[in-house]
Amino acid sequence: MSPLTSLTLAGLLALTLAACATAPAATPDLTPPPPPPYDAKTQLEYGGAPRPPRY
């Protein structure tokens, strides 16, 4: 086998191993944050805690 062919095959093998060795990226957390609690002033102004939104 010629040196160029063996060098090419060694390079392809190194690239294949490097591609398999990298860890996949972590997926971001897409859950919305919990709603803030309503304080006493808000409950007095609006007559109790407001209803949750309808989607």
Backbone bond lengths (Angstrom), bond angles and torsions (degrees), N, CA, C in turn:
res aa  C-N    CA-C-N  psi(-1)  N-CA   C-N-CA  omega(-1)  CA-C   N-CA-C  phi
1 M - - - 1.449 - - 1.531 107.46 -
2 S 1.302 115.30 138.27 1.458 119.16 -177.59 1.533 109.99 -73.60
3 P 1.318 116.60 155.23 1.472 119.50 -179.91 1.534 112.81 -60.99
4 L 1.309 116.72 -33.68 1.466 119.64 179.94 1.527 111.01 -66.73
5 T 1.309 116.93 -41.41 1.465 120.64 179.69 1.527 110.80 -66.30
6 S 1.328 116.31 -44.60 1.464 118.64 -179.59 1.531 111.21 -66.60
7 L 1.318 117.12 -35.58 1.463 120.59 177.17 1.526 110.72 -66.78
8 T 1.322 117.17 -39.86 1.462 121.64 178.20 1.525 110.69 -64.71
9 L 1.337 116.31 -44.89 1.464 119.62 178.96 1.528 111.57 -65.13
10 A 1.319 117.44 -38.41 1.459 120.72 177.72 1.530 110.59 -65.55
11 G 1.320 117.33 -38.40 1.461 121.13 177.36 1.518 112.05 -66.05
12 L 1.330 116.70 -41.82 1.463 120.09 177.82 1.529 111.19 -65.29
13 L 1.318 116.76 -39.17 1.457 120.35 177.24 1.529 110.66 -64.25
14 A 1.311 117.34 -40.95 1.465 121.08 179.23 1.531 110.68 -65.46
15 L 1.330 117.18 -40.82 1.469 120.16 177.91 1.522 111.60 -65.80
16 T 1.326 116.61 -38.72 1.463 120.23 178.85 1.520 110.77 -64.36
17 L 1.316 116.85 -44.69 1.462 120.04 178.96 1.527 111.54 -65.92
18 A 1.314 117.44 -37.98 1.466 120.27 179.55 1.527 111.11 -67.34
19 A 1.330 117.03 -36.89 1.463 119.97 179.86 1.525 111.22 -68.92
20 C 1.305 117.18 -35.16 1.468 120.47 -179.57 1.530 111.96 -79.48
21 A 1.309 117.63 -22.28 1.459 120.44 -174.63 1.527 112.80 -83.49
22 T 1.322 118.46 -19.48 1.462 119.69 -177.60 1.522 109.85 -74.88
23 A 1.308 116.69 141.17 1.462 121.89 -179.90 1.528 109.57 -79.67
24 P 1.324 117.72 143.25 1.467 119.35 177.10 1.526 110.53 -68.87
25 A 1.299 115.25 153.27 1.467 120.48 -179.39 1.530 109.70 -69.64
26 A 1.310 116.29 144.17 1.462 121.25 178.97 1.527 109.46 -73.62
27 T 1.307 116.09 140.95 1.460 119.85 179.23 1.526 109.07 -79.92
28 P 1.324 117.61 139.07 1.471 119.61 -179.41 1.533 110.96 -72.41
29 D 1.304 115.88 151.82 1.459 122.08 177.87 1.526 108.51 -79.85
30 L 1.338 116.95 115.24 1.464 121.46 -174.57 1.531 113.10 -101.66
31 T 1.315 117.77 9.77 1.461 119.03 178.82 1.529 109.72 -75.78
32 P 1.325 117.61 137.64 1.468 119.28 -179.20 1.523 110.49 -71.46
33 P 1.314 117.02 153.94 1.469 119.39 178.20 1.528 109.98 -69.59
34 P 1.315 117.94 154.86 1.471 119.45 179.40 1.525 110.28 -67.82
35 P 1.329 117.16 150.58 1.470 119.17 179.94 1.524 110.02 -67.42
36 P 1.326 116.72 149.25 1.465 119.10 -179.96 1.532 110.11 -70.09
37 P 1.312 117.50 148.87 1.471 118.92 177.59 1.533 109.88 -70.70
38 Y 1.327 115.20 149.40 1.460 119.79 -179.81 1.526 109.37 -88.13
39 D 1.319 114.94 133.16 1.459 119.01 -179.60 1.533 109.99 -84.11
40 A 1.322 115.78 177.11 1.467 121.17 -175.51 1.525 111.62 -64.23
41 K 1.327 117.97 -37.51 1.464 120.54 -178.57 1.524 110.31 -65.19
42 T 1.304 117.14 -42.80 1.464 120.49 179.52 1.520 110.45 -64.15
43 Q 1.315 117.46 -41.13 1.459 119.80 -179.98 1.526 111.18 -67.50
44 L 1.333 117.58 -34.68 1.464 119.56 177.32 1.523 111.38 -70.69
45 E 1.335 117.68 -39.18 1.461 120.53 -178.22 1.521 111.93 -70.14
46 Y 1.312 117.80 -36.94 1.458 120.70 -174.46 1.522 113.12 -105.14
47 G 1.326 118.27 4.16 1.459 119.74 177.37 1.514 113.32 72.76
48 G 1.276 117.87 51.16 1.468 121.40 -179.63 1.516 110.18 101.75
49 A 1.286 114.87 174.67 1.465 119.74 -179.52 1.526 109.45 -68.49
50 P 1.318 118.05 135.58 1.464 119.80 179.77 1.526 111.11 -66.90
51 R 1.326 114.20 153.76 1.458 119.28 179.23 1.523 110.09 -68.35
52 P 1.324 117.51 152.08 1.466 119.40 176.93 1.528 110.07 -67.97
53 P 1.312 117.89 152.55 1.470 120.09 -178.55 1.525 111.26 -67.18
54 R 1.329 114.67 149.01 1.468 120.40 176.31 1.516 108.04 -98.35
55 Y 1.307 115.86 128.34 1.477 119.94 -179.01 1.493 111.26 -103.10
